[in-house]
Amino acid sequence: MMRIIVMGVSGSGKTSVGVAIAEALNLPFLEGDTLHPASNVEKMAAGISLSDDDRWPWLDKIGAELAEAKNGLVVSCSALKISYRKRLREKANGPLAFIFLDGNLDVLRSHMSKRTGHFMPVSMLDSQVATLEVPTGEPLVFRQDVKDSIDQIVDASVDWLRGTLT
């Protein structure tokens, strides 16, 4: 069974890549942001960074969804800190793979500026980058550069997931 988090800062393409990976693997997709309480969304929309205390209940909800997914699940989730990823691994109740979407600030800003209807303003990108603890050396993490096309990222990720988790 594949339980997968597509992670990275805002604007990295988590949703687009996650949906495509889910389709390629015939798995359901869950947009992790939909599990944020309204108070978190309001803070982020106002340009206020979330604290760890804001994030724990959200991460626990994502972890519960992963644990309950009997046939696998792909979830988009920033998972910026080591402690967040550790919590997700614990709550998932089984192996959890991470597709880490990484890239330079110019590319990320460009991606964010093209989005419509998202609550996260471009001004929040710097705080997300500052918070990010790169998952170097962590188990079951596959890094992808967001300068590549979504198709390239998805193809490489799916190949890695099939070779690693099956």
C-alpha positions as CSV (number, residue, x, y, z in Angstrom):
1,M,0.0,0.0,0.0
2,M,1.3,3.5,-0.9
3,R,0.8,6.4,1.5
4,I,2.4,9.4,-0.1
5,I,2.9,13.1,0.9
6,V,3.7,15.6,-1.8
7,M,5.5,18.2,0.2
8,G,7.1,21.6,-0.3
9,V,6.6,25.3,0.3
10,S,3.6,27.2,-1.1
11,G,3.8,27.5,-4.9
12,S,5.9,24.3,-5.4
13,G,3.0,22.5,-7.2
14,K,2.0,20.1,-4.5
15,T,-1.6,19.9,-5.7
16,S,-0.9,19.6,-9.4
17,V,1.8,17.0,-8.8
18,G,-0.2,15.2,-6.2
19,V,-3.3,14.9,-8.3
20,A,-1.2,13.6,-11.3
21,I,0.6,11.0,-9.1
22,A,-2.7,9.8,-7.6
23,E,-4.1,9.4,-11.1
24,A,-1.0,7.5,-12.3
25,L,-1.1,5.2,-9.3
26,N,-5.0,4.9,-9.3
27,L,-5.1,6.2,-5.7
28,P,-7.3,8.8,-4.1
29,F,-5.9,12.4,-3.6
30,L,-6.5,14.6,-0.6
31,E,-5.7,18.3,-0.6
32,G,-4.2,18.7,2.8
33,D,-5.1,22.4,3.0
34,T,-8.8,21.4,3.1
35,L,-8.2,20.0,6.6
36,H,-7.0,23.3,8.1
37,P,-9.4,24.8,10.6
38,A,-10.9,28.1,9.5
39,S,-8.7,30.0,12.0
40,N,-5.6,28.7,10.2
41,V,-6.9,29.7,6.8
42,E,-7.8,33.2,8.1
43,K,-4.3,33.7,9.6
44,M,-2.6,32.7,6.4
45,A,-4.9,34.8,4.2
46,A,-4.0,37.7,6.4
47,G,-0.3,37.0,5.9
48,I,0.3,35.7,9.4
49,S,2.5,32.6,9.7
50,L,1.1,29.6,11.5
51,S,2.7,28.5,14.8
52,D,3.5,24.9,15.6
53,D,0.5,24.9,17.9
54,D,-1.6,25.9,14.9
55,R,-0.3,23.1,12.8
56,W,-0.4,20.1,15.2
57,P,-4.2,19.5,15.0
58,W,-4.0,19.9,11.2
59,L,-1.1,17.4,10.9
60,D,-2.9,15.0,13.2
61,K,-6.0,15.1,10.8
62,I,-3.7,14.4,7.8
63,G,-2.1,11.5,9.7
64,A,-5.5,10.1,10.6
65,E,-6.5,10.2,7.0
66,L,-3.3,8.4,6.0
67,A,-3.8,5.7,8.7
68,E,-7.4,5.1,7.6
69,A,-6.5,4.8,3.9
70,K,-6.6,1.0,3.5
71,N,-5.7,1.1,-0.2
72,G,-3.3,4.0,-0.2
73,L,-3.6,7.8,-0.5
74,V,-1.7,10.8,-1.9
75,V,-1.9,13.9,0.2
76,S,-0.5,17.4,-0.4
77,C,1.0,18.9,2.7
78,S,3.8,21.4,3.2
79,A,5.4,19.2,5.9
80,L,8.0,22.0,6.3
81,K,9.8,20.8,9.5
82,I,11.4,17.6,10.5
83,S,9.1,17.4,13.6
84,Y,6.0,17.7,11.3
85,R,7.2,14.9,9.1
86,K,8.0,12.8,12.1
87,R,4.5,13.4,13.4
88,L,3.0,12.4,10.1
89,R,5.1,9.2,10.0
90,E,3.9,8.3,13.5
91,K,0.2,9.0,12.7
92,A,0.2,7.3,9.3
93,N,0.7,3.9,11.0
94,G,2.9,2.5,8.2
95,P,5.5,3.4,5.6
96,L,5.1,7.0,4.4
97,A,6.9,8.3,1.3
98,F,7.5,12.0,0.6
99,I,7.9,13.6,-2.8
100,F,9.8,16.8,-1.9
101,L,9.1,19.6,-4.4
102,D,12.1,21.9,-4.2
103,G,13.2,24.9,-6.2
104,N,14.6,28.4,-6.3
105,L,12.7,31.4,-5.1
106,D,12.2,32.9,-8.5
107,V,10.5,29.8,-9.9
108,L,8.3,29.5,-6.7
109,R,7.3,33.2,-6.8
110,S,6.4,32.8,-10.5
111,H,4.2,29.7,-9.7
112,M,2.5,31.5,-6.9
113,S,1.8,34.7,-8.9
114,K,-0.1,32.6,-11.5
115,R,-2.4,30.9,-9.0
116,T,-6.0,32.1,-8.7
117,G,-8.4,31.5,-5.8
118,H,-5.8,30.4,-3.2
119,F,-5.7,31.8,0.3
120,M,-1.9,31.9,0.6
121,P,-0.5,35.3,-0.5
122,V,2.9,35.5,-2.3
123,S,4.2,37.5,0.7
124,M,4.1,34.3,2.8
125,L,6.6,32.5,0.6
126,D,9.7,33.9,2.4
127,S,8.4,32.7,5.8
128,Q,7.8,29.2,4.4
129,V,11.2,29.0,2.9
130,A,12.7,30.2,6.2
131,T,10.7,27.5,8.1
132,L,11.6,24.7,5.7
133,E,13.9,22.0,7.1
134,V,15.1,20.2,4.0
135,P,14.5,16.4,4.4
136,T,18.1,15.4,3.6
137,G,18.9,12.0,4.9
138,E,15.3,11.2,6.0
139,P,13.8,7.8,4.9
140,L,11.6,7.5,1.9
141,V,12.1,11.0,0.5
142,F,12.5,11.7,-3.2
143,R,13.5,15.3,-4.2
144,Q,12.2,16.8,-7.4
145,D,13.1,20.2,-8.8
146,V,10.1,22.4,-9.6
147,K,11.9,23.9,-12.6
148,D,11.1,20.7,-14.4
149,S,7.7,20.1,-16.0
150,I,4.9,18.5,-14.0
151,D,5.0,15.5,-16.4
152,Q,8.7,15.0,-15.8
153,I,8.2,15.4,-12.0
154,V,5.3,12.9,-12.0
155,D,7.0,10.4,-14.2
156,A,10.2,10.3,-12.1
157,S,8.2,10.3,-8.9
158,V,5.9,7.4,-10.0
159,D,9.0,5.4,-11.1
160,W,10.7,6.0,-7.8
161,L,7.5,5.1,-5.8
162,R,6.9,1.9,-7.8
163,G,10.6,0.9,-7.3
164,T,10.6,1.8,-3.6
165,L,7.2,0.9,-2.2
166,T,6.1,-2.1,-4.2
